[in-house]
Every structure is written in C-alpha cells, then in structure tokens.
Amino acid sequence: MRVRIDQDKLSDTAREELAKWQKDTCNPALNKAYKAGAEEAKRVLRKGGPYKEHTGKYTKDWSTTERKSIGRKMAGTESYSTYNRNHYQLTHLLQNGHASRNGGRVRAYPHIDKAEEKAEQAALKYLEDNLGG
C-alpha cells in the first residue's frame, strides 16, 4: 500500500507511527517478557539453592506479583517482583551471610543471583522470539 506524505509532515508522521508501534506491539511484548522473567525467577528459587533447608518452607514461599507505579502506568508497561512471602528476613541473610551469635561469620549462599540471571535470559528470549532480534 502506497501512502503519500508531504515532506513537511514526514517527521510528525514517523513519530506517530513509532508511537503506535510502541503502544500496539512493543508494550504488550515487554509486559509479557517481564512476567515470564519473574515467573522463571520464582521457578528457579522454588527448586532450592546451595543452602541446607530443614523444613522446605523457605523454598515454597517464593511468589510473584505485579508492582503498581504511576510511572509504569503512564508508560504503558508493567513491573513484577519475585519475593518470599513469609521468610523474607532470610533472603538477605542467606544471600549475603551474617554475623554469628557466637562470633565470626555465617557463610553466604548466593542463590538469588542465579535466579536473577535466569529471569533476565527468559525475558530476553521472549522478546527475541516475539519482536525479532
């Protein structure tokens, strides 16, 4: 289909078309990619980590939720968080280690970093598959 555009209105027309493409194509793909990344992080964290867990409650409590923010709503994108519902205090202690009550330090088990990398890879793969890369 051929469309004639006046030279003076070329930049305005291009800007409008890019804005329409962003709203109709990019933003929905970004939202789904963010959600896929958060779900992947939750899946990886629920598998467990290098730490020894006695009850299994820590790994079962990982959850994902959409974050509400005015800036994201104005931009038309969503944001997701993966967090531990009931044992949120342990995440920092296990990830970074901490002081022992008998003196010394307790070893760190960096398990969240691996989940973050997997989430990023899942989101990028989703974008490449749906938007082209």
Secondary structure, DSSP 8 states (H G I E B T S, - for coil): ------GGGHHHHHHHHHHHHIIIIIHHHHHHHHHHHHHHHHHHHHH--SS--SSSHHHHTEEEEEE--HHHHHHT--EEEEEESS-HHHHHHHHH-EE-TTSSEE-----HHHHHHHHHHHHHHHHHHHH--
